[in-house]
Amino acid sequence: MLKYLGYFAVGIVIGTLAALFGLGGGFLIVPTLNLLGVEIHKAVGTSSAAIVFTSLSSAYAYHRQGRIHYKAGLLLASTAIVGAYIGAWLTSLISAEMLKIIFGLTLILVAVRIYRKKPVEPTEVRLEDVKVDYRLVPIGGFFAGIASGLLGVGGGIINVPFLTWLGLPIHYAVATSSFAIVFTSTSGAIKHYLLGNVEVQWLPLLVPGLILGAQLGARLAKRLKAVQLKNAFAVVMALLALRMVLKGLGYPAP
């Protein structure tokens, strides 16, 4: 019983951070499952399946807050679905060690990009007034999809910095990313399931906590200032990146 309560608690923590940063949760689900002994390819696949539930929960919470840029989100998803399928297929061609290194290096780039970005509070710019170059959005969505399927992270590691680069305040970027991840993670999860990479028995243990945590994370994000959200995002990414690169290179890491 205590073991199941422990998994529920882990799900709450991951779901909270996932919704807080608009990343779906894979940035924590993958290393957590790997730490618990799940082989990295199966950890990525199982993460993709779990993220479907996390993103649905967080997207619903952000919808109620009115922070989702639906046109940008749908354009991201339109190409991310294809990218996620391709990314999932690529996992069958890449070794576990190389996959960990790719995962870590990607997160390092994200951490640096976000930390250097000057934040804008959502109170300074109304969502309907944000100008977005819609021609570029599908390009970012495609690469976010590849990252999702390949790394099991939902695509938010690309979505959030990409959307902030396009001009969305980070609060809106996080919310829109959560919405787009619903479609991306579903595509990646289907392909991973067909590849036999989804350990279904882990889903009932983690998903209830992930759903509840996503609701809490969306509420917490609403209360944080943009600079706080931005800096926290960068720190989490950097720490996880270091761990995954070290493990991929064969060094011991917690």
C-alpha positions as CSV (number, residue, x, y, z in Angstrom):
1,M,0.0,0.0,0.0
2,L,2.8,2.4,0.9
3,K,4.5,1.6,-2.4
4,Y,1.3,2.7,-4.4
5,L,1.0,5.8,-2.3
6,G,4.6,6.6,-3.1
7,Y,4.0,6.3,-6.8
8,F,0.9,8.5,-6.5
9,A,3.0,11.1,-4.7
10,V,5.6,10.9,-7.4
11,G,2.9,11.4,-10.0
12,I,1.6,14.5,-8.2
13,V,5.1,16.1,-8.1
14,I,5.8,15.3,-11.8
15,G,2.3,16.4,-12.9
16,T,2.7,19.7,-11.0
17,L,6.1,20.5,-12.6
18,A,4.9,19.4,-16.0
19,A,1.9,21.8,-16.0
20,L,4.0,24.5,-14.4
21,F,6.5,24.4,-17.3
22,G,4.3,23.2,-20.1
23,L,6.5,20.2,-20.8
24,G,4.0,17.3,-20.5
25,G,6.1,15.7,-17.8
26,G,8.4,13.5,-19.8
27,F,11.4,15.5,-18.6
28,L,10.8,13.8,-15.2
29,I,8.9,10.7,-16.1
30,V,11.7,9.3,-18.3
31,P,14.6,9.6,-15.8
32,T,12.2,8.5,-13.0
33,L,11.2,5.3,-14.8
34,N,14.8,4.8,-15.8
35,L,15.9,5.2,-12.2
36,L,13.3,2.6,-11.1
37,G,14.9,0.1,-13.6
38,V,12.9,0.6,-16.8
39,E,15.1,0.4,-19.9
40,I,15.5,3.8,-21.5
41,H,13.6,3.0,-24.7
42,K,10.6,1.6,-22.7
43,A,10.9,4.5,-20.3
44,V,10.5,6.9,-23.3
45,G,7.5,4.9,-24.7
46,T,5.8,4.7,-21.3
47,S,6.4,8.4,-20.7
48,S,4.7,9.2,-24.0
49,A,1.6,7.3,-23.0
50,A,1.5,8.9,-19.5
51,I,1.9,12.4,-21.0
52,V,-1.4,12.1,-22.8
53,F,-3.2,12.2,-19.5
54,T,-1.0,14.9,-18.0
55,S,-1.4,17.2,-20.9
56,L,-5.2,16.7,-21.1
57,S,-5.4,17.7,-17.4
58,S,-3.1,20.7,-17.7
59,A,-4.7,21.9,-20.9
60,Y,-8.1,21.9,-19.3
61,A,-6.8,23.9,-16.4
62,Y,-5.2,26.5,-18.7
63,H,-8.4,26.6,-20.8
64,R,-10.3,27.7,-17.8
65,Q,-7.7,30.4,-17.2
66,G,-8.0,31.6,-20.8
67,R,-4.3,31.4,-21.5
68,I,-4.2,29.1,-24.5
69,H,-3.4,30.5,-27.9
70,Y,-5.5,28.0,-29.8
71,K,-4.5,28.9,-33.4
72,A,-0.8,28.6,-32.5
73,G,-1.4,25.4,-30.6
74,L,-3.3,23.8,-33.4
75,L,-0.6,24.8,-36.0
76,L,2.1,23.3,-33.7
77,A,0.1,20.1,-33.3
78,S,-0.6,19.8,-37.1
79,T,3.1,19.0,-37.9
80,A,4.1,17.8,-34.4
81,I,1.9,14.7,-34.9
82,V,3.9,13.7,-37.9
83,G,7.2,14.6,-36.2
84,A,6.3,12.5,-33.1
85,Y,5.6,9.4,-35.2
86,I,9.0,9.9,-36.9
87,G,10.7,10.5,-33.6
88,A,9.2,7.3,-32.0
89,W,10.5,5.3,-35.1
90,L,14.0,6.8,-34.6
91,T,14.3,5.3,-31.1
92,S,14.6,1.8,-32.8
93,L,17.7,3.0,-34.6
94,I,19.5,4.8,-31.7
95,S,21.3,3.1,-28.7
96,A,20.2,3.8,-25.1
97,E,23.4,5.6,-24.3
98,M,23.1,7.9,-27.3
99,L,19.5,8.5,-26.5
100,K,20.4,9.7,-23.0
101,I,23.1,12.1,-24.4
102,I,20.7,13.5,-27.0
103,F,18.1,14.0,-24.2
104,G,20.6,15.8,-22.0
105,L,22.1,18.0,-24.7
106,T,18.7,19.1,-25.8
107,L,17.7,20.1,-22.3
108,I,21.0,22.2,-21.9
109,L,20.1,24.2,-25.0
110,V,16.6,24.8,-23.7
111,A,17.9,25.9,-20.3
112,V,20.3,28.4,-21.8
113,R,17.8,29.8,-24.2
114,I,15.1,30.3,-21.6
115,Y,17.4,31.8,-18.9
116,R,18.7,34.4,-21.4
117,K,15.1,35.4,-22.5
118,K,13.7,38.6,-21.1
119,P,10.4,37.7,-19.6
120,V,7.1,39.5,-20.2
121,E,4.2,39.4,-17.7
122,P,0.8,38.2,-19.1
123,T,-0.7,41.4,-17.6
124,E,1.5,43.5,-19.9
125,V,0.2,41.8,-23.1
126,R,-3.3,40.5,-23.8
127,L,-3.5,37.2,-25.5
128,E,-5.5,38.5,-28.4
129,D,-2.9,41.3,-29.0
130,V,0.1,39.0,-29.4
131,K,1.5,39.0,-32.9
132,V,2.6,35.6,-34.1
133,D,4.2,34.7,-37.5
134,Y,2.0,31.7,-38.2
135,R,4.2,30.6,-41.1
136,L,6.9,29.6,-38.7
137,V,4.7,27.8,-36.2
138,P,4.4,24.5,-38.1
139,I,8.2,24.3,-38.5
140,G,8.7,24.5,-34.7
141,G,5.9,22.0,-34.3
142,F,7.5,19.4,-36.5
143,F,10.8,19.5,-34.5
144,A,8.9,19.5,-31.3
145,G,7.1,16.4,-32.5
146,I,10.4,14.7,-33.3
147,A,11.7,15.6,-29.8
148,S,8.5,14.2,-28.3
149,G,8.6,10.8,-30.0
150,L,12.4,10.5,-29.7
151,L,12.8,11.6,-26.1
152,G,9.4,10.9,-24.6
153,V,9.1,14.5,-23.4
154,G,5.9,15.7,-25.0
155,G,7.5,18.3,-27.2
156,G,7.4,21.1,-24.7
157,I,11.2,21.4,-24.6
158,I,10.9,22.9,-28.1
159,N,7.4,24.4,-27.8
160,V,8.0,26.7,-24.8
161,P,11.2,28.4,-26.0
162,F,10.0,28.5,-29.5
163,L,6.7,30.2,-28.6
164,T,8.5,32.7,-26.4
165,W,10.8,33.5,-29.3
166,L,7.7,34.1,-31.4
167,G,6.6,36.7,-28.9
168,L,4.2,34.8,-26.5
169,P,4.8,35.7,-22.8
170,I,6.0,32.6,-21.0
171,H,2.7,32.0,-19.2
172,Y,0.9,31.9,-22.5
173,A,3.6,29.8,-24.1
174,V,3.4,27.2,-21.2
175,A,-0.4,27.0,-21.6
176,T,-0.3,26.7,-25.4
177,S,2.4,24.1,-25.2
178,S,0.3,22.0,-22.8
179,F,-2.6,22.1,-25.3
180,A,-0.4,21.2,-28.3
181,I,1.2,18.3,-26.3
182,V,-2.2,16.5,-26.1
183,F,-1.9,15.8,-29.9
184,T,1.8,15.2,-30.0
185,S,2.0,12.8,-27.1
186,T,-1.0,10.8,-28.5
187,S,0.8,10.3,-31.8
188,G,4.1,9.3,-30.2
189,A,2.3,7.0,-27.7
190,I,0.5,5.1,-30.4
191,K,3.8,4.5,-32.3
192,H,5.6,3.5,-29.1
193,Y,2.8,1.1,-28.2
194,L,3.1,-0.6,-31.7
195,L,6.8,-0.9,-31.1
196,G,6.3,-2.6,-27.8
197,N,7.9,0.3,-25.8
198,V,4.9,1.0,-23.5
199,E,5.0,-0.7,-20.0
200,V,1.3,-0.5,-19.5
201,Q,1.5,-1.6,-15.8
202,W,3.1,1.7,-14.8
203,L,0.2,3.8,-16.1
204,P,-2.3,3.1,-13.3
205,L,0.5,3.8,-10.7
206,L,1.5,7.2,-12.1
207,V,-1.5,8.6,-14.0
208,P,-3.9,9.5,-11.1
209,G,-1.1,11.6,-9.5
210,L,-0.1,13.1,-12.8
211,I,-3.7,14.3,-13.4
212,L,-4.0,15.9,-10.0
213,G,-0.6,17.3,-10.1
214,A,-1.2,19.0,-13.5
215,Q,-4.2,20.9,-11.9
216,L,-2.0,22.1,-9.1
217,G,0.8,23.1,-11.4
218,A,-1.5,25.2,-13.6
219,R,-2.7,27.1,-10.5
220,L,0.8,27.6,-9.3
221,A,2.0,28.9,-12.7
222,K,-0.8,31.5,-12.5
223,R,0.6,32.9,-9.2
224,L,4.3,33.1,-10.3
225,K,5.9,36.1,-11.9
226,A,7.3,35.6,-15.4
227,V,10.9,35.9,-14.2
228,Q,10.3,33.3,-11.5
229,L,8.8,30.9,-13.9
230,K,11.5,31.4,-16.5
231,N,14.4,30.9,-14.0
232,A,12.8,27.8,-12.4
233,F,12.3,26.3,-15.9
234,A,16.0,26.9,-16.7
235,V,17.3,25.4,-13.5
236,V,15.2,22.2,-13.7
237,M,16.3,21.7,-17.3
238,A,20.0,22.2,-16.5
239,L,20.0,19.7,-13.6
240,L,18.2,17.0,-15.6
241,A,20.4,17.6,-18.6
242,L,23.5,17.0,-16.5
243,R,22.2,13.8,-15.1
244,M,21.2,12.3,-18.4
245,V,24.4,13.3,-20.2
246,L,26.5,11.7,-17.4
247,K,24.5,8.5,-17.5
248,G,24.8,8.4,-21.3
249,L,28.5,8.7,-21.0
250,G,28.7,5.9,-18.5
251,Y,29.3,7.9,-15.3
252,P,27.3,7.1,-12.2
253,A,24.5,9.6,-11.5
254,P,21.6,9.5,-9.0
